[in-house]
Amino acid sequence: MMNMNSALCKPGHDVLWWGMTFREDIRHRLGPLADKPHVAAALTVLGEPGSIHAIPTPAAVLDLDAFDRNVARMAERARAAGLALRPHFKSHKTAALVRRQLEAGAVGVCCAKLAEAEALAAEGVGQILVTSPIAGPAAAARAAALAAALPDFRIVLDHPDAAAELAAAAQGPIQVVIDVDVGMGRTGCHDAEQAAAVARAVLAHPTLKLLGVQGYGGSWQHIEGANARAAAAAEGMKQLQAAIAAVRATGGTVEVVTGGGTGTFAADAAQGVLNEVQPGSFAFMDREYRDALKSDPDGAFEQSLTIHSTVISANHPKWVTIDAGLKAFSTDGPTPQPLGERFAACAYRFFGDEHGMLSRPKDAPVARGDRLALTPGHIDPTLDRYDLMHLVQGDVLVDIVRIEGRGASQ
Ligand SMILES: Cc1ncc(COP(=O)(O)O)c(C=O)c1O
C-alpha cells in the first residue's frame, strides 16, 4: 500500500520512487473520476502556489496541517488519560485519513455500517469495530466475511437473535461487543437484564468471542457547557456499569468498554468507566460542535474541513449568489458559516438546491468569481455529499483523495 505521507507536497510533475509522477499516481488512485473535467482541472494545478483558488467548487477542502494537529491533540489527550483511541470513520469516511490516525497512535477505527467497513477493508485497513447492530442472515454473512478476512474485526449486537445469526454465518471466530443503551434509546440493550440475556446467547455459541460492551450517548455530545455534558454522561455511565456487572455475572468477559464522542471526551476521561473512546468529529469539526464546545477549557479543535464556493452572480445590491446550496451542505444542523475577514460577518441562507444567498459585506466589494470557504453546520452528512476531498497545505493543493465511505450506509 502506498504511504500517502511520502507522496504529499510534491509538485504534480515530480517522479515518485515507484516511477509515476505524483499527478499520475493520483489519477491512478482516482480511477474514472480523474477523467471528469472538473477533477482534471484541479489536477492541472496540483502543487502550484495559489492552486487552492483554482479548485472547481463547491468542493470539500481539507487543511491537512490543521487535521494533523487535531489528530495529534486527540491522540495526546487519550494517551494522557490512559484511554485507547478508536476514532470514528463515519465523520471523514476516507481511508487515507484513517492511516494518518493509526500512525498517530489509534488502536483501530469505528465504522457505523457494514458497507463502511467493507470500503475500508478494501483499502487494507484491518482493525475495525462496527458500532451499529445489524439484522438478518444476509447482513450476518457480510459480517462473517469481514471477520474471516480481517486481522481484528469486531461488531456490536444488542439481541440474542443477533448472536444466533452471526454464529450461523460464522466462517471462524467472530469478536462481538454488547451494545448498551445509555439513555439515547437508539440502539442497545435497554437494561442490565437484556445485556445479560445477550451475554448468555453469545456464550452459548463457541464461535463468538465476547470482548466487552459499548455505551454511546449521542444525545449528550452537543450539550452546551462541559459541566452539563459531564452530568448527562455520568447518568449514562451508571447504566453502563450496571450492564457490565450483569454481563460479568453470566461469566462473560468485559475487557473492552467502548463509547464516547468528541463532546464527552473530557467527561469520559474523568469518569473512568470507558477504556476506549470513539470520537469522530474532532478531526474536521463543524459549526454545531464549535458552538457546543466554545466555553470548554480544552475544547478547541480547529476547523480543518471547509466547503469552498464561488460567487456566480453579483447583480443584486443587497446580496450575492454562491454555487453552494442544499446539495452542498446537510441541512439538519446550524446554517453554514462563511469564513475569512471579508465574509465572516455575512449571513448565509439556502437559496435552493444549487445556490446559497450571501449578504454583501458592509465595507468590502464582492465580485462575480470571488471565492470563499464555509464551515458546514454538521460535518458527517455534509461530507457524504462529496466523492472527493482536496487536501491543501497553505494555499497549495497537495493531493486529491477519494472519500471511500461516501454513501456507504448499507
Ligand atoms: C456509536 C458512535 N460512536 C462515536 C461517534 C462519534 O461521535 P462524534 O462525531 O460526536 O465525535 C458517533 C457519532 O455519531 C457514534 O454514532
The ligand as an ORCA input file, in Angstrom:
! r2SCAN-3c Opt
* xyz 0 1
  C     -21.543      4.983     18.033
  C     -20.837      6.281     17.794
  N     -19.618      6.468     18.323
  C     -18.941      7.602     18.122
  C     -19.459      8.645     17.360
  C     -18.622      9.885     17.124
  O     -19.140     10.990     17.724
  P     -18.649     12.467     17.387
  O     -18.663     12.635     15.917
  O     -19.639     13.288     18.056
  O     -17.273     12.590     17.930
  C     -20.734      8.501     16.807
  C     -21.340      9.605     16.038
  O     -22.491      9.659     15.712
  C     -21.442      7.282     17.015
  O     -22.660      7.086     16.491
*
